[in-house]
Amino acid sequence: MFAIIGILAGFIIGFLFATGMSQRQPTVTSASQNLPANHPPVSGSTGDPQQTFADVQASMKKARDEPQNFEAQVAAARLEYQIQRFDDAIGFLLKANQLKPDDYETIANLGMVNLDAGHYEQSIKWYKAALMKKPDDITVVDGLCAAALGAGDTKEAETCIAKLEKLDPQNVDLKQFKDKLSSLKAK
């Protein structure tokens, strides 16, 4: 029974990667066509979904086999995120954070992945930690605002909206954030 579940999971993951890679392939192919005839192949231009899946499996295995390898943890988290396995991505990012607790990108990514997973309180925690390091990072402020709104924290959302207006008055998310905040306050 476990073998059947494993095989089915493998087919599903393979299908997701094959679909994702085939949607991205035209961009890679068109970029490769602009290269000189004697240019070496561009990474990822093979278009072989089976090879991509094998690469993903190897990356995941490396991260599990080498829990002290920061780069392997981050690479595995990135791959898990791409196939929308957010909780698995969070697990790899948490390992990476244990290895390098001051790595800003890992902290900010923990905020983003938790947000996408719907773990708003955890997202707020990680985004706030990122802002302690880089208080004017527009992407992190934007994410924190989205997490606060998702959590229903109107006070935090108001603070983020004000900061976002100051840092990036033309931010495309501002109207949506303000509308969502008004809707929350009306309840």
C-alpha positions as CSV (number, residue, x, y, z in Angstrom):
1,M,0.0,0.0,0.0
2,F,2.8,2.4,0.9
3,A,4.5,1.6,-2.4
4,I,1.4,2.5,-4.3
5,I,1.0,5.7,-2.5
6,G,4.7,6.5,-3.1
7,I,4.3,5.8,-6.8
8,L,1.2,7.9,-7.1
9,A,2.9,10.8,-5.2
10,G,5.8,10.4,-7.6
11,F,3.6,10.6,-10.7
12,I,1.7,13.6,-9.3
13,I,5.0,15.5,-8.5
14,G,6.4,14.6,-11.8
15,F,3.2,15.8,-13.6
16,L,3.4,19.1,-11.7
17,F,7.0,19.7,-12.6
18,A,6.5,18.6,-16.2
19,T,3.6,21.0,-16.5
20,G,5.4,23.8,-14.8
21,M,8.5,23.3,-16.9
22,S,6.6,23.1,-20.2
23,Q,4.9,26.4,-19.4
24,R,8.3,28.0,-18.8
25,Q,10.1,26.3,-21.7
26,P,9.3,28.8,-24.5
27,T,11.1,31.6,-22.6
28,V,14.2,29.5,-22.2
29,T,14.0,28.3,-25.8
30,S,13.6,31.8,-27.3
31,A,16.5,33.1,-25.2
32,S,18.6,30.2,-26.5
33,Q,17.7,31.0,-30.1
34,N,19.3,34.4,-29.7
35,L,22.7,32.9,-28.7
36,P,25.5,32.4,-31.2
37,A,25.7,29.0,-32.9
38,N,28.8,28.0,-31.0
39,H,27.5,29.0,-27.6
40,P,27.4,26.2,-24.9
41,P,23.9,25.1,-23.9
42,V,22.1,27.3,-21.4
43,S,21.3,25.6,-18.1
44,G,17.7,24.3,-18.1
45,S,17.4,24.5,-21.9
46,T,17.2,20.7,-22.4
47,G,13.4,20.7,-21.8
48,D,13.5,17.2,-20.5
49,P,10.9,16.9,-17.7
50,Q,12.2,13.5,-16.6
51,Q,15.7,15.0,-16.1
52,T,14.1,17.9,-14.2
53,F,12.3,15.5,-12.0
54,A,15.5,13.5,-11.4
55,D,17.3,16.8,-10.5
56,V,14.5,17.6,-8.0
57,Q,14.7,14.2,-6.4
58,A,18.5,14.5,-6.1
59,S,18.2,17.9,-4.6
60,M,15.7,16.7,-2.0
61,K,17.8,13.7,-1.2
62,K,20.9,15.9,-0.7
63,A,19.0,18.2,1.7
64,R,17.8,15.2,3.7
65,D,21.2,13.5,3.7
66,E,23.1,16.6,4.5
67,P,21.1,18.4,7.2
68,Q,24.1,20.7,7.9
69,N,24.3,21.9,4.3
70,F,22.7,25.4,4.2
71,E,22.7,25.6,0.4
72,A,21.0,22.2,0.1
73,Q,18.3,23.2,2.5
74,V,17.6,26.4,0.6
75,A,17.6,24.7,-2.7
76,A,15.2,22.0,-1.5
77,A,12.9,24.7,0.0
78,R,12.9,26.6,-3.3
79,L,11.9,23.4,-5.2
80,E,9.2,22.5,-2.6
81,Y,7.8,26.1,-2.9
82,Q,7.7,25.8,-6.7
83,I,5.4,22.8,-6.5
84,Q,3.4,24.5,-3.8
85,R,4.3,22.1,-1.0
86,F,4.6,25.0,1.4
87,D,4.8,23.1,4.7
88,D,7.7,21.1,3.3
89,A,9.4,24.3,2.0
90,I,9.0,25.8,5.5
91,G,10.7,22.7,7.1
92,F,13.7,23.1,4.8
93,L,13.8,26.9,5.5
94,L,13.6,26.3,9.2
95,K,16.7,24.0,8.9
96,A,18.5,26.6,6.9
97,N,17.6,29.2,9.5
98,Q,19.0,27.0,12.3
99,L,22.3,26.8,10.3
100,K,22.5,30.5,9.5
101,P,20.1,32.4,11.9
102,D,21.2,35.8,10.6
103,D,20.6,35.1,6.9
104,Y,18.2,37.8,5.8
105,E,16.9,36.0,2.7
106,T,16.0,32.9,4.7
107,I,14.1,35.0,7.3
108,A,12.2,36.9,4.6
109,N,11.4,33.7,2.7
110,L,10.0,32.1,5.9
111,G,7.6,35.1,6.0
112,M,6.7,34.7,2.3
113,V,6.2,30.9,2.4
114,N,4.2,31.0,5.6
115,L,2.0,33.7,4.0
116,D,1.4,31.5,1.0
117,A,0.6,28.6,3.2
118,G,-2.0,30.6,5.1
119,H,0.0,30.6,8.4
120,Y,-0.5,34.3,9.0
121,E,0.7,34.5,12.5
122,Q,4.0,32.7,11.7
123,S,4.3,34.9,8.6
124,I,3.9,38.1,10.7
125,K,6.6,36.8,13.1
126,W,9.1,36.1,10.3
127,Y,8.4,39.3,8.4
128,K,8.9,41.4,11.5
129,A,12.2,39.6,12.1
130,A,13.2,40.5,8.5
131,L,12.2,44.1,9.0
132,M,14.4,44.3,12.1
133,K,17.3,43.7,9.7
134,K,16.1,45.8,6.8
135,P,13.3,48.2,7.9
136,D,12.7,49.7,4.4
137,D,12.4,46.5,2.4
138,I,9.2,47.2,0.4
139,T,8.6,43.6,-0.5
140,V,8.7,42.6,3.2
141,V,6.5,45.5,4.3
142,D,4.1,44.5,1.5
143,G,4.1,40.8,2.7
144,L,3.7,41.8,6.3
145,C,0.7,43.9,5.4
146,A,-0.9,41.0,3.5
147,A,-0.2,38.6,6.5
148,A,-1.7,41.1,8.9
149,L,-4.8,41.5,6.8
150,G,-5.0,37.7,6.5
151,A,-4.8,37.4,10.2
152,G,-7.4,40.1,10.7
153,D,-4.9,42.3,12.6
154,T,-6.2,45.8,11.6
155,K,-3.7,47.7,13.8
156,E,-0.7,46.0,12.2
157,A,-2.2,46.4,8.7
158,E,-2.8,50.1,9.3
159,T,0.9,50.5,10.3
160,C,2.1,48.6,7.3
161,I,-0.1,50.5,4.9
162,A,1.2,53.8,6.3
163,K,4.8,52.6,5.9
164,L,4.1,51.3,2.4
165,E,2.6,54.6,1.4
166,K,5.7,56.4,2.6
167,L,8.2,54.0,1.0
168,D,6.4,53.3,-2.2
169,P,3.4,55.6,-2.8
170,Q,2.8,54.1,-6.3
171,N,2.6,50.5,-4.9
172,V,0.1,48.5,-6.9
173,D,-1.1,46.7,-3.8
174,L,-2.1,49.8,-1.8
175,K,-5.6,50.1,-3.0
176,Q,-6.3,46.4,-2.5
177,F,-4.9,46.6,1.0
178,K,-6.9,49.7,1.9
179,D,-10.1,48.1,0.6
180,K,-9.4,44.9,2.6
181,L,-8.7,46.9,5.7
182,S,-11.9,48.9,5.3
183,S,-13.8,45.6,4.9
184,L,-12.2,44.2,8.1
185,K,-13.0,47.3,10.1
186,A,-16.7,47.2,8.9
187,K,-17.2,43.8,10.4
